[in-house]
Amino acid sequence: VLAFQPLSEEHVQALLVREGLVASRSDAAEIARLCEGSLETARQLLDPQVRALRGELFELLAAEPFPPLQLAAPR
């Protein structure tokens, strides 16, 4: 088993740009900031629906008071 350290934001950003996976450097910077050093997570976050769902979940988790039943309800 080989364990790798997470990539730096700069490396992720450079790889996203080099591979043509993003429209701009600012998009690459945003994805690199969110992916925590994982190229697989970065690729998933390129999907606008995944990013929107992530944002919605973070908003629900940060809500005061925390709404566990609302969060668990099917959509």
PDB file of N, CA, C, O and CB in Angstrom:
ATOM      1  N   VAL A   1       0.849  -1.175   0.000  1.00  0.00           N
ATOM      2  CA  VAL A   1       0.000   0.000   0.000  1.00  0.00           C
ATOM      3  C   VAL A   1       0.886   1.225   0.000  1.00  0.00           C
ATOM      4  O   VAL A   1       1.782   1.360   0.833  1.00  0.00           O
ATOM      5  CB  VAL A   1      -0.961   0.005   1.213  1.00  0.00           C
ATOM      6  N   LEU A   2       0.632   2.111  -0.932  1.00  0.00           N
ATOM      7  CA  LEU A   2       1.345   3.384  -0.992  1.00  0.00           C
ATOM      8  C   LEU A   2       0.419   4.490  -0.528  1.00  0.00           C
ATOM      9  O   LEU A   2      -0.671   4.664  -1.073  1.00  0.00           O
ATOM     10  CB  LEU A   2       1.867   3.671  -2.422  1.00  0.00           C
ATOM     11  N   ALA A   3       0.842   5.228   0.462  1.00  0.00           N
ATOM     12  CA  ALA A   3       0.048   6.350   0.958  1.00  0.00           C
ATOM     13  C   ALA A   3       0.673   7.642   0.439  1.00  0.00           C
ATOM     14  O   ALA A   3       1.876   7.860   0.583  1.00  0.00           O
ATOM     15  CB  ALA A   3      -0.028   6.349   2.528  1.00  0.00           C
ATOM     16  N   PHE A   4      -0.139   8.482  -0.158  1.00  0.00           N
ATOM     17  CA  PHE A   4       0.321   9.752  -0.697  1.00  0.00           C
ATOM     18  C   PHE A   4      -0.230  10.895   0.134  1.00  0.00           C
ATOM     19  O   PHE A   4      -1.354  10.835   0.632  1.00  0.00           O
ATOM     20  CB  PHE A   4      -0.094   9.905  -2.167  1.00  0.00           C
ATOM     21  N   GLN A   5       0.564  11.919   0.274  1.00  0.00           N
ATOM     22  CA  GLN A   5       0.116  13.131   0.937  1.00  0.00           C
ATOM     23  C   GLN A   5      -0.817  13.877  -0.011  1.00  0.00           C
ATOM     24  O   GLN A   5      -0.689  13.743  -1.228  1.00  0.00           O
ATOM     25  CB  GLN A   5       1.324  14.025   1.361  1.00  0.00           C
ATOM     26  N   PRO A   6      -1.757  14.664   0.524  1.00  0.00           N
ATOM     27  CA  PRO A   6      -2.612  15.483  -0.356  1.00  0.00           C
ATOM     28  C   PRO A   6      -1.758  16.459  -1.152  1.00  0.00           C
ATOM     29  O   PRO A   6      -0.723  16.932  -0.683  1.00  0.00           O
ATOM     30  CB  PRO A   6      -3.679  16.255   0.470  1.00  0.00           C
ATOM     31  N   LEU A   7      -2.208  16.748  -2.357  1.00  0.00           N
ATOM     32  CA  LEU A   7      -1.520  17.728  -3.195  1.00  0.00           C
ATOM     33  C   LEU A   7      -1.767  19.135  -2.654  1.00  0.00           C
ATOM     34  O   LEU A   7      -2.780  19.391  -2.003  1.00  0.00           O
ATOM     35  CB  LEU A   7      -1.992  17.620  -4.667  1.00  0.00           C
ATOM     36  N   SER A   8      -0.850  20.022  -2.925  1.00  0.00           N
ATOM     37  CA  SER A   8      -1.053  21.408  -2.521  1.00  0.00           C
ATOM     38  C   SER A   8      -2.097  22.046  -3.437  1.00  0.00           C
ATOM     39  O   SER A   8      -2.337  21.572  -4.547  1.00  0.00           O
ATOM     40  CB  SER A   8       0.287  22.205  -2.564  1.00  0.00           C
ATOM     41  N   GLU A   9      -2.709  23.119  -2.959  1.00  0.00           N
ATOM     42  CA  GLU A   9      -3.686  23.839  -3.788  1.00  0.00           C
ATOM     43  C   GLU A   9      -3.049  24.290  -5.093  1.00  0.00           C
ATOM     44  O   GLU A   9      -3.682  24.239  -6.148  1.00  0.00           O
ATOM     45  CB  GLU A   9      -4.255  25.056  -3.030  1.00  0.00           C
ATOM     46  N   GLU A  10      -1.794  24.732  -5.023  1.00  0.00           N
ATOM     47  CA  GLU A  10      -1.099  25.206  -6.220  1.00  0.00           C
ATOM     48  C   GLU A  10      -0.930  24.089  -7.245  1.00  0.00           C
ATOM     49  O   GLU A  10      -1.109  24.310  -8.443  1.00  0.00           O
ATOM     50  CB  GLU A  10       0.266  25.782  -5.846  1.00  0.00           C
ATOM     51  N   HIS A  11      -0.585  22.891  -6.776  1.00  0.00           N
ATOM     52  CA  HIS A  11      -0.426  21.759  -7.696  1.00  0.00           C
ATOM     53  C   HIS A  11      -1.759  21.360  -8.323  1.00  0.00           C
ATOM     54  O   HIS A  11      -1.833  21.120  -9.528  1.00  0.00           O
ATOM     55  CB  HIS A  11       0.185  20.559  -6.964  1.00  0.00           C
ATOM     56  N   VAL A  12      -2.799  21.291  -7.519  1.00  0.00           N
ATOM     57  CA  VAL A  12      -4.121  20.943  -8.048  1.00  0.00           C
ATOM     58  C   VAL A  12      -4.548  21.976  -9.082  1.00  0.00           C
ATOM     59  O   VAL A  12      -5.021  21.620 -10.162  1.00  0.00           O
ATOM     60  CB  VAL A  12      -5.169  20.852  -6.907  1.00  0.00           C
ATOM     61  N   GLN A  13      -4.384  23.237  -8.757  1.00  0.00           N
ATOM     62  CA  GLN A  13      -4.762  24.314  -9.673  1.00  0.00           C
ATOM     63  C   GLN A  13      -3.995  24.185 -10.986  1.00  0.00           C
ATOM     64  O   GLN A  13      -4.585  24.291 -12.062  1.00  0.00           O
ATOM     65  CB  GLN A  13      -4.498  25.693  -9.031  1.00  0.00           C
ATOM     66  N   ALA A  14      -2.702  23.962 -10.906  1.00  0.00           N
ATOM     67  CA  ALA A  14      -1.883  23.829 -12.118  1.00  0.00           C
ATOM     68  C   ALA A  14      -2.320  22.634 -12.954  1.00  0.00           C
ATOM     69  O   ALA A  14      -2.386  22.730 -14.180  1.00  0.00           O
ATOM     70  CB  ALA A  14      -0.402  23.693 -11.751  1.00  0.00           C
ATOM     71  N   LEU A  15      -2.620  21.509 -12.309  1.00  0.00           N
ATOM     72  CA  LEU A  15      -3.060  20.315 -13.043  1.00  0.00           C
ATOM     73  C   LEU A  15      -4.409  20.539 -13.721  1.00  0.00           C
ATOM     74  O   LEU A  15      -4.603  20.121 -14.863  1.00  0.00           O
ATOM     75  CB  LEU A  15      -3.148  19.111 -12.097  1.00  0.00           C
ATOM     76  N   LEU A  16      -5.335  21.190 -13.037  1.00  0.00           N
ATOM     77  CA  LEU A  16      -6.648  21.458 -13.630  1.00  0.00           C
ATOM     78  C   LEU A  16      -6.522  22.349 -14.860  1.00  0.00           C
ATOM     79  O   LEU A  16      -7.196  22.133 -15.867  1.00  0.00           O
ATOM     80  CB  LEU A  16      -7.577  22.113 -12.601  1.00  0.00           C
ATOM     81  N   VAL A  17      -5.664  23.339 -14.770  1.00  0.00           N
ATOM     82  CA  VAL A  17      -5.453  24.246 -15.908  1.00  0.00           C
ATOM     83  C   VAL A  17      -4.749  23.506 -17.036  1.00  0.00           C
ATOM     84  O   VAL A  17      -5.173  23.582 -18.190  1.00  0.00           O
ATOM     85  CB  VAL A  17      -4.627  25.490 -15.481  1.00  0.00           C
ATOM     86  N   ARG A  18      -3.676  22.791 -16.711  1.00  0.00           N
ATOM     87  CA  ARG A  18      -2.892  22.088 -17.727  1.00  0.00           C
ATOM     88  C   ARG A  18      -3.721  21.058 -18.486  1.00  0.00           C
ATOM     89  O   ARG A  18      -3.552  20.889 -19.693  1.00  0.00           O
ATOM     90  CB  ARG A  18      -1.699  21.407 -17.084  1.00  0.00           C
ATOM     91  N   GLU A  19      -4.615  20.370 -17.781  1.00  0.00           N
ATOM     92  CA  GLU A  19      -5.446  19.348 -18.411  1.00  0.00           C
ATOM     93  C   GLU A  19      -6.675  19.930 -19.103  1.00  0.00           C
ATOM     94  O   GLU A  19      -7.438  19.193 -19.729  1.00  0.00           O
ATOM     95  CB  GLU A  19      -5.880  18.337 -17.380  1.00  0.00           C
ATOM     96  N   GLY A  20      -6.874  21.239 -18.999  1.00  0.00           N
ATOM     97  CA  GLY A  20      -8.009  21.887 -19.654  1.00  0.00           C
ATOM     98  C   GLY A  20      -9.348  21.525 -19.027  1.00  0.00           C
ATOM     99  O   GLY A  20     -10.372  21.522 -19.711  1.00  0.00           O
ATOM    100  N   LEU A  21      -9.350  21.223 -17.744  1.00  0.00           N
ATOM    101  CA  LEU A  21     -10.582  20.801 -17.069  1.00  0.00           C
ATOM    102  C   LEU A  21     -11.416  21.971 -16.559  1.00  0.00           C
ATOM    103  O   LEU A  21     -12.565  21.781 -16.161  1.00  0.00           O
ATOM    104  CB  LEU A  21     -10.246  19.892 -15.917  1.00  0.00           C
ATOM    105  N   VAL A  22     -10.855  23.171 -16.567  1.00  0.00           N
ATOM    106  CA  VAL A  22     -11.552  24.361 -16.072  1.00  0.00           C
ATOM    107  C   VAL A  22     -11.521  25.449 -17.130  1.00  0.00           C
ATOM    108  O   VAL A  22     -10.662  25.461 -18.012  1.00  0.00           O
ATOM    109  CB  VAL A  22     -10.918  24.869 -14.756  1.00  0.00           C
ATOM    110  N   ALA A  23     -12.483  26.369 -17.023  1.00  0.00           N
ATOM    111  CA  ALA A  23     -12.584  27.453 -17.998  1.00  0.00           C
ATOM    112  C   ALA A  23     -11.611  28.584 -17.694  1.00  0.00           C
ATOM    113  O   ALA A  23     -11.208  29.319 -18.595  1.00  0.00           O
ATOM    114  CB  ALA A  23     -14.003  27.991 -18.036  1.00  0.00           C
ATOM    115  N   SER A  24     -11.233  28.726 -16.422  1.00  0.00           N
ATOM    116  CA  SER A  24     -10.367  29.842 -16.053  1.00  0.00           C
ATOM    117  C   SER A  24      -9.520  29.483 -14.840  1.00  0.00           C
ATOM    118  O   SER A  24      -9.778  28.504 -14.141  1.00  0.00           O
ATOM    119  CB  SER A  24     -11.198  31.100 -15.767  1.00  0.00           C
ATOM    120  N   ARG A  25      -8.501  30.306 -14.613  1.00  0.00           N
ATOM    121  CA  ARG A  25      -7.649  30.109 -13.439  1.00  0.00           C
ATOM    122  C   ARG A  25      -8.439  30.317 -12.147  1.00  0.00           C
ATOM    123  O   ARG A  25      -8.170  29.659 -11.142  1.00  0.00           O
ATOM    124  CB  ARG A  25      -6.447  31.065 -13.484  1.00  0.00           C
ATOM    125  N   SER A  26      -9.410  31.229 -12.170  1.00  0.00           N
ATOM    126  CA  SER A  26     -10.199  31.458 -10.955  1.00  0.00           C
ATOM    127  C   SER A  26     -11.051  30.235 -10.629  1.00  0.00           C
ATOM    128  O   SER A  26     -11.229  29.906  -9.457  1.00  0.00           O
ATOM    129  CB  SER A  26     -11.096  32.703 -11.116  1.00  0.00           C
ATOM    130  N   ASP A  27     -11.583  29.554 -11.654  1.00  0.00           N
ATOM    131  CA  ASP A  27     -12.320  28.300 -11.423  1.00  0.00           C
ATOM    132  C   ASP A  27     -11.386  27.246 -10.834  1.00  0.00           C
ATOM    133  O   ASP A  27     -11.757  26.520  -9.912  1.00  0.00           O
ATOM    134  CB  ASP A  27     -12.956  27.779 -12.746  1.00  0.00           C
ATOM    135  N   ALA A  28     -10.173  27.171 -11.376  1.00  0.00           N
ATOM    136  CA  ALA A  28      -9.191  26.205 -10.877  1.00  0.00           C
ATOM    137  C   ALA A  28      -8.841  26.493  -9.423  1.00  0.00           C
ATOM    138  O   ALA A  28      -8.706  25.570  -8.620  1.00  0.00           O
ATOM    139  CB  ALA A  28      -7.921  26.230 -11.741  1.00  0.00           C
ATOM    140  N   ALA A  29      -8.693  27.771  -9.083  1.00  0.00           N
ATOM    141  CA  ALA A  29      -8.359  28.148  -7.707  1.00  0.00           C
ATOM    142  C   ALA A  29      -9.483  27.766  -6.748  1.00  0.00           C
ATOM    143  O   ALA A  29      -9.222  27.280  -5.648  1.00  0.00           O
ATOM    144  CB  ALA A  29      -8.079  29.658  -7.618  1.00  0.00           C
ATOM    145  N   GLU A  30     -10.729  27.984  -7.160  1.00  0.00           N
ATOM    146  CA  GLU A  30     -11.872  27.643  -6.300  1.00  0.00           C
ATOM    147  C   GLU A  30     -11.946  26.142  -6.063  1.00  0.00           C
ATOM    148  O   GLU A  30     -12.112  25.700  -4.926  1.00  0.00           O
ATOM    149  CB  GLU A  30     -13.187  28.141  -6.925  1.00  0.00           C
ATOM    150  N   ILE A  31     -11.826  25.361  -7.120  1.00  0.00           N
ATOM    151  CA  ILE A  31     -11.874  23.902  -7.007  1.00  0.00           C
ATOM    152  C   ILE A  31     -10.707  23.407  -6.156  1.00  0.00           C
ATOM    153  O   ILE A  31     -10.891  22.541  -5.300  1.00  0.00           O
ATOM    154  CB  ILE A  31     -11.841  23.241  -8.409  1.00  0.00           C
ATOM    155  N   ALA A  32      -9.512  23.944  -6.380  1.00  0.00           N
ATOM    156  CA  ALA A  32      -8.332  23.524  -5.622  1.00  0.00           C
ATOM    157  C   ALA A  32      -8.512  23.811  -4.139  1.00  0.00           C
ATOM    158  O   ALA A  32      -8.070  23.028  -3.298  1.00  0.00           O
ATOM    159  CB  ALA A  32      -7.074  24.231  -6.146  1.00  0.00           C
ATOM    160  N   ARG A  33      -9.148  24.909  -3.816  1.00  0.00           N
ATOM    161  CA  ARG A  33      -9.390  25.270  -2.415  1.00  0.00           C
ATOM    162  C   ARG A  33     -10.353  24.281  -1.756  1.00  0.00           C
ATOM    163  O   ARG A  33     -10.207  23.972  -0.573  1.00  0.00           O
ATOM    164  CB  ARG A  33      -9.953  26.704  -2.318  1.00  0.00           C
ATOM    165  N   LEU A  34     -11.321  23.791  -2.503  1.00  0.00           N
ATOM    166  CA  LEU A  34     -12.367  22.921  -1.950  1.00  0.00           C
ATOM    167  C   LEU A  34     -12.001  21.443  -1.902  1.00  0.00           C
ATOM    168  O   LEU A  34     -12.562  20.704  -1.093  1.00  0.00           O
ATOM    169  CB  LEU A  34     -13.612  23.079  -2.748  1.00  0.00           C
ATOM    170  N   CYS A  35     -11.084  20.994  -2.738  1.00  0.00           N
ATOM    171  CA  CYS A  35     -10.867  19.552  -2.924  1.00  0.00           C
ATOM    172  C   CYS A  35      -9.943  18.906  -1.897  1.00  0.00           C
ATOM    173  O   CYS A  35      -9.786  17.685  -1.894  1.00  0.00           O
ATOM    174  CB  CYS A  35     -10.311  19.311  -4.279  1.00  0.00           C
ATOM    175  N   GLU A  36      -9.335  19.696  -1.036  1.00  0.00           N
ATOM    176  CA  GLU A  36      -8.475  19.173   0.025  1.00  0.00           C
ATOM    177  C   GLU A  36      -7.351  18.291  -0.504  1.00  0.00           C
ATOM    178  O   GLU A  36      -7.010  17.280   0.110  1.00  0.00           O
ATOM    179  CB  GLU A  36      -9.301  18.393   1.014  1.00  0.00           C
ATOM    180  N   GLY A  37      -6.779  18.668  -1.636  1.00  0.00           N
ATOM    181  CA  GLY A  37      -5.610  17.976  -2.162  1.00  0.00           C
ATOM    182  C   GLY A  37      -5.891  16.720  -2.956  1.00  0.00           C
ATOM    183  O   GLY A  37      -4.960  15.996  -3.307  1.00  0.00           O
ATOM    184  N   SER A  38      -7.161  16.438  -3.251  1.00  0.00           N
ATOM    185  CA  SER A  38      -7.537  15.226  -3.976  1.00  0.00           C
ATOM    186  C   SER A  38      -7.968  15.558  -5.400  1.00  0.00           C
ATOM    187  O   SER A  38      -8.910  16.322  -5.607  1.00  0.00           O
ATOM    188  CB  SER A  38      -8.663  14.488  -3.242  1.00  0.00           C
ATOM    189  N   LEU A  39      -7.276  14.982  -6.380  1.00  0.00           N
ATOM    190  CA  LEU A  39      -7.675  15.195  -7.774  1.00  0.00           C
ATOM    191  C   LEU A  39      -9.025  14.551  -8.067  1.00  0.00           C
ATOM    192  O   LEU A  39      -9.799  15.081  -8.864  1.00  0.00           O
ATOM    193  CB  LEU A  39      -6.612  14.636  -8.724  1.00  0.00           C
ATOM    194  N   GLU A  40      -9.316  13.430  -7.442  1.00  0.00           N
ATOM    195  CA  GLU A  40     -10.613  12.783  -7.654  1.00  0.00           C
ATOM    196  C   GLU A  40     -11.741  13.686  -7.145  1.00  0.00           C
ATOM    197  O   GLU A  40     -12.761  13.844  -7.816  1.00  0.00           O
ATOM    198  CB  GLU A  40     -10.660  11.402  -6.942  1.00  0.00           C
ATOM    199  N   THR A  41     -11.559  14.271  -5.972  1.00  0.00           N
ATOM    200  CA  THR A  41     -12.554  15.197  -5.448  1.00  0.00           C
ATOM    201  C   THR A  41     -12.653  16.419  -6.344  1.00  0.00           C
ATOM    202  O   THR A  41     -13.750  16.927  -6.579  1.00  0.00           O
ATOM    203  CB  THR A  41     -12.208  15.611  -4.010  1.00  0.00           C
ATOM    204  N   ALA A  42     -11.537  16.892  -6.840  1.00  0.00           N
ATOM    205  CA  ALA A  42     -11.539  18.047  -7.753  1.00  0.00           C
ATOM    206  C   ALA A  42     -12.362  17.731  -8.996  1.00  0.00           C
ATOM    207  O   ALA A  42     -13.156  18.560  -9.439  1.00  0.00           O
ATOM    208  CB  ALA A  42     -10.090  18.436  -8.153  1.00  0.00           C
ATOM    209  N   ARG A  43     -12.183  16.559  -9.552  1.00  0.00           N
ATOM    210  CA  ARG A  43     -12.956  16.167 -10.745  1.00  0.00           C
ATOM    211  C   ARG A  43     -14.454  16.111 -10.438  1.00  0.00           C
ATOM    212  O   ARG A  43     -15.277  16.515 -11.260  1.00  0.00           O
ATOM    213  CB  ARG A  43     -12.476  14.795 -11.270  1.00  0.00           C
ATOM    214  N   GLN A  44     -14.795  15.617  -9.267  1.00  0.00           N
ATOM    215  CA  GLN A  44     -16.205  15.563  -8.884  1.00  0.00           C
ATOM    216  C   GLN A  44     -16.777  16.967  -8.721  1.00  0.00           C
ATOM    217  O   GLN A  44     -17.914  17.227  -9.114  1.00  0.00           O
ATOM    218  CB  GLN A  44     -16.379  14.767  -7.583  1.00  0.00           C
ATOM    219  N   LEU A  45     -15.994  17.867  -8.147  1.00  0.00           N
ATOM    220  CA  LEU A  45     -16.458  19.231  -7.922  1.00  0.00           C
ATOM    221  C   LEU A  45     -16.575  20.039  -9.213  1.00  0.00           C
ATOM    222  O   LEU A  45     -17.149  21.128  -9.208  1.00  0.00           O
ATOM    223  CB  LEU A  45     -15.526  19.933  -6.970  1.00  0.00           C
ATOM    224  N   LEU A  46     -16.050  19.531 -10.294  1.00  0.00           N
ATOM    225  CA  LEU A  46     -16.213  20.199 -11.588  1.00  0.00           C
ATOM    226  C   LEU A  46     -17.658  20.110 -12.069  1.00  0.00           C
ATOM    227  O   LEU A  46     -18.080  20.893 -12.920  1.00  0.00           O
ATOM    228  CB  LEU A  46     -15.270  19.582 -12.635  1.00  0.00           C
ATOM    229  N   ASP A  47     -18.416  19.159 -11.526  1.00  0.00           N
ATOM    230  CA  ASP A  47     -19.827  19.012 -11.875  1.00  0.00           C
ATOM    231  C   ASP A  47     -20.619  20.071 -11.107  1.00  0.00           C
ATOM    232  O   ASP A  47     -20.625  20.053  -9.877  1.00  0.00           O
ATOM    233  CB  ASP A  47     -20.350  17.563 -11.550  1.00  0.00           C
ATOM    234  N   PRO A  48     -21.287  20.992 -11.806  1.00  0.00           N
ATOM    235  CA  PRO A  48     -22.033  22.057 -11.126  1.00  0.00           C
ATOM    236  C   PRO A  48     -23.090  21.541 -10.162  1.00  0.00           C
ATOM    237  O   PRO A  48     -23.346  22.174  -9.138  1.00  0.00           O
ATOM    238  CB  PRO A  48     -22.688  22.941 -12.141  1.00  0.00           C
ATOM    239  N   GLN A  49     -23.707  20.412 -10.464  1.00  0.00           N
ATOM    240  CA  GLN A  49     -24.722  19.848  -9.573  1.00  0.00           C
ATOM    241  C   GLN A  49     -24.099  19.371  -8.261  1.00  0.00           C
ATOM    242  O   GLN A  49     -24.692  19.535  -7.195  1.00  0.00           O
ATOM    243  CB  GLN A  49     -25.453  18.686 -10.264  1.00  0.00           C
ATOM    244  N   VAL A  50     -22.925  18.790  -8.338  1.00  0.00           N
ATOM    245  CA  VAL A  50     -22.237  18.337  -7.128  1.00  0.00           C
ATOM    246  C   VAL A  50     -21.850  19.539  -6.269  1.00  0.00           C
ATOM    247  O   VAL A  50     -22.019  19.517  -5.049  1.00  0.00           O
ATOM    248  CB  VAL A  50     -20.980  17.502  -7.490  1.00  0.00           C
ATOM    249  N   ARG A  51     -21.329  20.590  -6.911  1.00  0.00           N
ATOM    250  CA  ARG A  51     -20.960  21.791  -6.157  1.00  0.00           C
ATOM    251  C   ARG A  51     -22.181  22.438  -5.519  1.00  0.00           C
ATOM    252  O   ARG A  51     -22.100  22.919  -4.389  1.00  0.00           O
ATOM    253  CB  ARG A  51     -20.251  22.797  -7.067  1.00  0.00           C
ATOM    254  N   ALA A  52     -23.303  22.458  -6.217  1.00  0.00           N
ATOM    255  CA  ALA A  52     -24.524  23.050  -5.662  1.00  0.00           C
ATOM    256  C   ALA A  52     -25.025  22.227  -4.467  1.00  0.00           C
ATOM    257  O   ALA A  52     -25.420  22.789  -3.445  1.00  0.00           O
ATOM    258  CB  ALA A  52     -25.626  23.143  -6.752  1.00  0.00           C
ATOM    259  N   LEU A  53     -25.006  20.904  -4.598  1.00  0.00           N
ATOM    260  CA  LEU A  53     -25.424  20.036  -3.504  1.00  0.00           C
ATOM    261  C   LEU A  53     -24.514  20.222  -2.297  1.00  0.00           C
ATOM    262  O   LEU A  53     -24.992  20.272  -1.163  1.00  0.00           O
ATOM    263  CB  LEU A  53     -25.424  18.567  -3.950  1.00  0.00           C
ATOM    264  N   ARG A  54     -23.220  20.324  -2.527  1.00  0.00           N
ATOM    265  CA  ARG A  54     -22.259  20.546  -1.448  1.00  0.00           C
ATOM    266  C   ARG A  54     -22.581  21.846  -0.720  1.00  0.00           C
ATOM    267  O   ARG A  54     -22.598  21.884   0.511  1.00  0.00           O
ATOM    268  CB  ARG A  54     -20.815  20.579  -1.999  1.00  0.00           C
ATOM    269  N   GLY A  55     -22.834  22.900  -1.473  1.00  0.00           N
ATOM    270  CA  GLY A  55     -23.162  24.185  -0.868  1.00  0.00           C
ATOM    271  C   GLY A  55     -24.437  24.130  -0.053  1.00  0.00           C
ATOM    272  O   GLY A  55     -24.512  24.694   1.038  1.00  0.00           O
ATOM    273  N   GLU A  56     -25.441  23.448  -0.586  1.00  0.00           N
ATOM    274  CA  GLU A  56     -26.714  23.308   0.121  1.00  0.00           C
ATOM    275  C   GLU A  56     -26.539  22.526   1.426  1.00  0.00           C
ATOM    276  O   GLU A  56     -27.110  22.895   2.453  1.00  0.00           O
ATOM    277  CB  GLU A  56     -27.746  22.610  -0.778  1.00  0.00           C
ATOM    278  N   LEU A  57     -25.758  21.456   1.387  1.00  0.00           N
ATOM    279  CA  LEU A  57     -25.517  20.668   2.596  1.00  0.00           C
ATOM    280  C   LEU A  57     -24.786  21.483   3.654  1.00  0.00           C
ATOM    281  O   LEU A  57     -25.116  21.404   4.838  1.00  0.00           O
ATOM    282  CB  LEU A  57     -24.716  19.413   2.261  1.00  0.00           C
ATOM    283  N   PHE A  58     -23.799  22.261   3.238  1.00  0.00           N
ATOM    284  CA  PHE A  58     -23.070  23.091   4.193  1.00  0.00           C
ATOM    285  C   PHE A  58     -23.989  24.125   4.829  1.00  0.00           C
ATOM    286  O   PHE A  58     -23.880  24.393   6.025  1.00  0.00           O
ATOM    287  CB  PHE A  58     -21.890  23.785   3.509  1.00  0.00           C
ATOM    288  N   GLU A  59     -24.888  24.705   4.049  1.00  0.00           N
ATOM    289  CA  GLU A  59     -25.836  25.677   4.594  1.00  0.00           C
ATOM    290  C   GLU A  59     -26.752  25.016   5.629  1.00  0.00           C
ATOM    291  O   GLU A  59     -27.003  25.584   6.692  1.00  0.00           O
ATOM    292  CB  GLU A  59     -26.675  26.306   3.461  1.00  0.00           C
ATOM    293  N   LEU A  60     -27.247  23.825   5.318  1.00  0.00           N
ATOM    294  CA  LEU A  60     -28.122  23.118   6.254  1.00  0.00           C
ATOM    295  C   LEU A  60     -27.376  22.720   7.532  1.00  0.00           C
ATOM    296  O   LEU A  60     -27.923  22.812   8.630  1.00  0.00           O
ATOM    297  CB  LEU A  60     -28.713  21.872   5.585  1.00  0.00           C
ATOM    298  N   LEU A  61     -26.137  22.283   7.380  1.00  0.00           N
ATOM    299  CA  LEU A  61     -25.356  21.875   8.548  1.00  0.00           C
ATOM    300  C   LEU A  61     -24.999  23.060   9.440  1.00  0.00           C
ATOM    301  O   LEU A  61     -24.820  22.898  10.647  1.00  0.00           O
ATOM    302  CB  LEU A  61     -24.086  21.166   8.105  1.00  0.00           C
ATOM    303  N   ALA A  62     -24.896  24.253   8.848  1.00  0.00           N
ATOM    304  CA  ALA A  62     -24.536  25.448   9.615  1.00  0.00           C
ATOM    305  C   ALA A  62     -25.750  26.169  10.185  1.00  0.00           C
ATOM    306  O   ALA A  62     -25.589  27.137  10.930  1.00  0.00           O
ATOM    307  CB  ALA A  62     -23.750  26.398   8.746  1.00  0.00           C
ATOM    308  N   ALA A  63     -26.948  25.727   9.858  1.00  0.00           N
ATOM    309  CA  ALA A  63     -28.172  26.409  10.286  1.00  0.00           C
ATOM    310  C   ALA A  63     -28.331  26.352  11.806  1.00  0.00           C
ATOM    311  O   ALA A  63     -27.956  25.378  12.459  1.00  0.00           O
ATOM    312  CB  ALA A  63     -29.400  25.783   9.604  1.00  0.00           C
ATOM    313  N   GLU A  64     -28.890  27.409  12.330  1.00  0.00           N
ATOM    314  CA  GLU A  64     -29.208  27.475  13.760  1.00  0.00           C
ATOM    315  C   GLU A  64     -30.715  27.532  13.915  1.00  0.00           C
ATOM    316  O   GLU A  64     -31.313  28.432  13.325  1.00  0.00           O
ATOM    317  CB  GLU A  64     -28.531  28.709  14.443  1.00  0.00           C
ATOM    318  N   PRO A  65     -31.350  26.710  14.609  1.00  0.00           N
ATOM    319  CA  PRO A  65     -30.836  25.458  15.152  1.00  0.00           C
ATOM    320  C   PRO A  65     -30.674  24.417  14.035  1.00  0.00           C
ATOM    321  O   PRO A  65     -31.307  24.508  12.984  1.00  0.00           O
ATOM    322  CB  PRO A  65     -31.775  24.925  16.258  1.00  0.00           C
ATOM    323  N   PHE A  66     -29.834  23.455  14.287  1.00  0.00           N
ATOM    324  CA  PHE A  66     -29.562  22.400  13.318  1.00  0.00           C
ATOM    325  C   PHE A  66     -30.841  21.613  13.037  1.00  0.00           C
ATOM    326  O   PHE A  66     -31.459  21.115  13.978  1.00  0.00           O
ATOM    327  CB  PHE A  66     -28.444  21.460  13.831  1.00  0.00           C
ATOM    328  N   PRO A  67     -31.266  21.481  11.754  1.00  0.00           N
ATOM    329  CA  PRO A  67     -32.526  20.797  11.408  1.00  0.00           C
ATOM    330  C   PRO A  67     -32.318  19.341  10.970  1.00  0.00           C
ATOM    331  O   PRO A  67     -32.362  19.074   9.770  1.00  0.00           O
ATOM    332  CB  PRO A  67     -33.233  21.559  10.296  1.00  0.00           C
ATOM    333  N   PRO A  68     -32.095  18.393  11.881  1.00  0.00           N
ATOM    334  CA  PRO A  68     -31.776  17.029  11.454  1.00  0.00           C
ATOM    335  C   PRO A  68     -32.877  16.366  10.637  1.00  0.00           C
ATOM    336  O   PRO A  68     -32.582  15.626   9.698  1.00  0.00           O
ATOM    337  CB  PRO A  68     -31.485  16.186  12.651  1.00  0.00           C
ATOM    338  N   LEU A  69     -34.137  16.616  10.975  1.00  0.00           N
ATOM    339  CA  LEU A  69     -35.220  15.982  10.210  1.00  0.00           C
ATOM    340  C   LEU A  69     -35.325  16.555   8.808  1.00  0.00           C
ATOM    341  O   LEU A  69     -35.565  15.818   7.851  1.00  0.00           O
ATOM    342  CB  LEU A  69     -36.552  16.149  10.934  1.00  0.00           C
ATOM    343  N   GLN A  70     -35.149  17.850   8.679  1.00  0.00           N
ATOM    344  CA  GLN A  70     -35.179  18.474   7.362  1.00  0.00           C
ATOM    345  C   GLN A  70     -34.020  17.968   6.505  1.00  0.00           C
ATOM    346  O   GLN A  70     -34.194  17.712   5.313  1.00  0.00           O
ATOM    347  CB  GLN A  70     -35.122  20.008   7.490  1.00  0.00           C
ATOM    348  N   LEU A  71     -32.861  17.826   7.097  1.00  0.00           N
ATOM    349  CA  LEU A  71     -31.694  17.362   6.361  1.00  0.00           C
ATOM    350  C   LEU A  71     -31.862  15.919   5.882  1.00  0.00           C
ATOM    351  O   LEU A  71     -31.389  15.565   4.802  1.00  0.00           O
ATOM    352  CB  LEU A  71     -30.450  17.482   7.227  1.00  0.00           C
ATOM    353  N   ALA A  72     -32.533  15.088   6.682  1.00  0.00           N
ATOM    354  CA  ALA A  72     -32.700  13.682   6.344  1.00  0.00           C
ATOM    355  C   ALA A  72     -33.881  13.432   5.411  1.00  0.00           C
ATOM    356  O   ALA A  72     -33.998  12.338   4.858  1.00  0.00           O
ATOM    357  CB  ALA A  72     -32.873  12.876   7.600  1.00  0.00           C
ATOM    358  N   ALA A  73     -34.757  14.412   5.223  1.00  0.00           N
ATOM    359  CA  ALA A  73     -35.944  14.200   4.408  1.00  0.00           C
ATOM    360  C   ALA A  73     -35.585  13.989   2.940  1.00  0.00           C
ATOM    361  O   ALA A  73     -34.718  14.686   2.412  1.00  0.00           O
ATOM    362  CB  ALA A  73     -36.894  15.382   4.548  1.00  0.00           C
ATOM    363  N   PRO A  74     -36.239  13.037   2.273  1.00  0.00           N
ATOM    364  CA  PRO A  74     -35.988  12.819   0.840  1.00  0.00           C
ATOM    365  C   PRO A  74     -36.443  14.035   0.044  1.00  0.00           C
ATOM    366  O   PRO A  74     -37.377  14.738   0.430  1.00  0.00           O
ATOM    367  CB  PRO A  74     -36.715  11.542   0.336  1.00  0.00           C
ATOM    368  N   ARG A  75     -35.770  14.264  -1.063  1.00  0.00           N
ATOM    369  CA  ARG A  75     -36.096  15.424  -1.904  1.00  0.00           C
ATOM    370  C   ARG A  75     -36.709  14.983  -3.191  1.00  0.00           C
ATOM    371  O   ARG A  75     -37.051  15.817  -4.030  1.00  0.00           O
ATOM    372  CB  ARG A  75     -34.864  16.266  -2.185  1.00  0.00           C
TER     373      ARG A  75
END
